[in-house]
């Protein structure tokens, strides 16, 4: 069957959400990049983005690291995700994530986050995170990088290994999102793997700086780059 690949854009304000929508983003994600890879935005910001998007696209939100133990905000979100940095030596990280997921309101799906640079993040390896995502039939598996230092997903995981994880996701019925400072070149390399989403922020910001404003034209360029994959078989 043809595989649909969509573009997820992480925004930090309602204004950025408008630019992402106009550029063709299929999923709007809310985060605060100054607070880390999965930095949680203020609840007021998350609510403002949800209101601004007004149901035109699903909205997700980063809620920080699981060790911070912060519940989801009280607004309608399609997905939420917690990072697992610092959880590698915690024997019950899977139980903690399961309990956090159980507290989500109806209609909100939890996303398991596997860090490609899991050793330096002191996080569980991607294979273990995927196993839990498959067991619980979570909303998605996101493979990302923890430390934003200029390296990309492909500096930490080879294409073949990402492809194997993707095959396991498909077998388990778990959607896959790929992130990790991806730009146009990395996305073109990863397109044959046919993930469900490519997730970006820096690549669509002014000067490719994660803390700068999102630019509509850059969103459109990436959205159009993955369009041929919509008809791939």
N, C-alpha and C positions, 0 to 999 in steps of 0.2 A: 504494500500500500504506500502511496506517497506520504512523505514525512513533512509536516508543517514545522517550520522553524520561525520563531518570533524573536523580536528584540525587546529586552527589558532595559529600561533606563532608570538609574537611581537619581532621584532629585532631592533637593534640600529645601524647597519652597513651592508654593502654589504657582508662582511665576515660572519656575523651571519646569513644573509639570505641564504648563501650557505649551512651552517650547517643545518639550518631548512629544506631546500629543500631536502638535502640528507637524513634527518631523516624521511621524509614523511609528512611534513606539507602541508596542502591543500590550505591554505591562508596565505600569508606573510603580516604582519602588521608592520608598521614603527612607533616607538615612542622613546622618550628619557625619561627613567624612573627617571632620576634625577630631572625632571621637573614636576613630579606628576603622578597621575594615568593615565591621558591621555596626558602626556607631549609631546609637539610637537618637533620633531627632526628638525634640520636645513634643509632648502629646498635643499641644496646640498646633504645632506645625503639621503633624500627621493628620489631624482633623481637618485643617485648612486644605491640605492636598486632596483628601477624600471629597470634601465639598466641591472643590474646584473641578475635579475630574468628573464628578456628578454621574457616575455610572457608565461613562463612555468607554472606559477600559477598567480591568481589574486593578486594584491597588494592593501592594504588599508593603511590609515595613520590616526593617532590621531592628532587632530589640537588644543589640549588644551581645555580650558573651553570657553563656548559661550560668557561669559562676556569679554573675551580678544578680541573678534571681529577681528580674524585674518582669512583672506580668504584662500582658498585652494591653494596649490602651482601649478605652471603651468607645470605639468607632468601628464601622463595618469595613473589615479588611478581608481580602481573598486569601492572603498568605502572610505568615510571620516567620521569622527565622532568628535563631540564636546561634552564635558561634560556640565552638567547643575548645577554645584556647584555655590551657591550664587544666583540662579535664583528663589528660592522659593517665595520670596516676590516681585518679579517683575511680574506685572500683564500681561505683554506682552511677556513673555519668549517664548511662543508658536509661536507668530508672528515673533520674532527675529530668531528663528530656521527655520521657514518656509522661511523667506527672505534669510537667509544664504544658505539654500538648493537650492533655486531658482537660485542662482548665480553660481552653480556648472556647469562645462562643460558637454556636452553630454557624456553619458556612465559612469559617476561617480554618485554613489548612496549615499545619506545621511543615516547615521545610528543614531537612537535615543538612547541615553545612559541613563539608569535608574540606579541610585546608590542605592544599597541595604541599605547602611548606610545614607540614604537621609536626615535624621534629622540633623546629625552632619555636613553634607555637605551643609546644607541649600538649598537643591535641591528639585524639585517637587517629590512627591511620585511616585513609579513605575507605579501605576495604571493610573495616569494622563499622564505620558510619553507614555505608551502603547496606550492610547486613541488617542493621537496625531499621533503616528506612524501608527495606523490603519486608521485614517481619511485621512492621506496624502499618504498612501501606501508606506512608506519609505522602504529603502533597507533592513533594519533589525532593531531589538531591541537588544541592548546589555545590560545585567544586570551585573553590576560590583560593586566593592567597591571603594569608594573614597579615604579613608585613608589606606595606606599600612602599617599596624602596627602589622602584624602577624595573625590577624583575617582573616577568610575566608568568602565567600559568605554565607555559611551555619550557620555562627555565627550571621548573620543579617536577614536571611530569612529562614523559615522552608521549607522543601522539598515540603510539600503540597501547600504552597503559590506559590512557584516557578512553580509547576505543573499547578496551576490555570492560572498563567500568560502565561505559554506555550500553554495551551488550547486556550486562547483568541487570542494568536498570530496565531495559526493554523487556527482558524475560520476567522481571518481577512486577512490571506494570507501574514503575515509578518514573515520572518525568525527570529529565535531566537538564540542569542549567549550568553553563560554563561561564566562569568569570575569571578574574585575575589579571587586571591591567591589560585587557585585550584591546588591540587596535585592529585596523583593517587587515594588516598583514597576517596577524595571528588568526583572525576570524576566517580568512580565506584558507589558511592551512587546516583549520578545524572543521570547515564546512562539510567535508565528506563523512564526518562522524555523525552528522545529523542529530545534534542535540535538540531538545524542545525549545530552549532559549539560549541566546547569547546575552549576558548581563554586563552592562558597561556603565561607566561614569566618566573617568578621565578622558577617554577617547572622544567624548562629545562635548567636552568643556573647552573654553577659550584657552589656547596655548597648551592643551592636553594636561592642564593642571586640575587635580581633583577638587581643589577648593575654589576654582573659578566658576563663572556662570556657564550653564549649558547653552549651546548654540543650536538652533533649529536645523541649520544646514548640515551640521555634522551628524545630527541624529538621522537626517534623511539619507545621507551618504551611506551610513551603515545599514539602515533599513533596506535600501535598494540593493546593497551588496549581498544580502542574504535572500533576496527575492527569488533568484533562480532555484534556490534549494527547495522552494515550495512545490516545485514540479518534479523534483528528483524522486526516483523510485528505489 
